[in-house]
């Protein structure tokens, strides 16, 4: 078992749910990238800008997000992201898929 890189496995698992996490956060409030990173870190989902920005761009290009610029008292204007209707629909589908996955894993772990 010493051959297995558990940190790499955990990192891959987090990356796999990152899109879902971002949509979930934006479903509650519009947010800019740094605040998204802060919220993800608070939830122990460590993400760097180099990972988040391409994901946000991809989600916007897929029609899942919109953005608007807002002036900031602390520096340059900020790009605030929000969910589109398509993003909300995908999030609802992801919620169902997540519940199914959690049930499947619970079943498999508890099966004797």
C-alpha angles and dihedrals in degrees: 000000000000088000092066117092101218093182090057091049092049090047091053091049091051091048089052093059099035095097090052091049093051093050090047092053093047090049088067100041141353109257144180122233098262092050090049090053090049093051092047091049090049087057089050091251099132111206132165127213091249088064099038102048096057089047092052091047091050092048091049092049089051089056094248096115140037126195139202133189119241128186115247129210088212105057136308124001115285128229108230117201125209135178120259121214088262089053091051091050092050091048090053089052091047090051090057092045091049093051090049091050093048090050092048093050092046090051094049094046094048097042112113 
